[in-house]
Amino acid sequence: MKNVLVVGASSGIGKSLTQLLQEEGHNVWGTYKSNELAGSQFHYLDVLEEDLSLNFLPETLDGLVYCPGSINLKPFARLKPSAFEEDYRLQVIGAIKVLQAALKPLKKSSAASVVFFSTVAVQAGFNFHAQVAASKGAIEGLTRALAAEFAPRIRVNCIAPSLTDTPLAGKLLNSEEKKAANAQRHPLKKIGTAEDIAEMASFLLSDKSAWISGQVMHVDGGMSNLKV
């Protein structure tokens, strides 16, 4: 049984992961911003706030998963520099602040694991993905740097999904026609689910992945590497 912090536990991948970890018998401390969660181990947290407190965490923390993200797909010419800055504060600076605040209890674990999220667009390169790819590219670099710095006590890995059927991607998948068209773009001919990604996150938190660190795991229906 592990103690795990899931930042962004009220929706999408974070919600599915929280449910999966609880079913597996782990203790989950979850945070929410918009969709409130009931229970003593769920807490409001705005990662954009300057002073971030995680004083609700247990003395020892075995896992941390940072789920907040955004998808803003526009032509580069229509993106203001401020949009890149806002995205970076949410997806990168937010992750940094949370990890720094949780570092002390993580270091008390005998086998801690941190999981971040990237996107298939960092490796593959897609039109109109400049904003999200810029922030998530930084996350991939941060993953490798921290995995080296924290070894051997804390493992750090990253999951890079393709388009996943979550509220975050709602505008891209808000009709059966859009879902079918996007499914056909993937070699496995289907859209990923929050559960697909949660299963990988659960694996990376577990002792089954004890010899894995500094990796970007592509859970993307074959999108990043296959041409079919």
Secondary structure, DSSP 4 states (H G I P E B T S, - for coil): --EEEEESTTSHHHHHHHHHHHHTT-EEEEEESSS---STTEEE--TTSSS---TTS-S---EEEE---------GGG--HHHHHHHHIIIIIHHHHHHHHHHHHHHTSSSEEEEEE--HHHHH--TT-HHHHHHHHHHHHHHHHHHHHHTTTEEEEEEEE-SEESGGGGGGSSSHHHHHHHHHTSTT-S-EEHHHHHHHHHHHHSGGGTT--S-EEEESTTTTT---
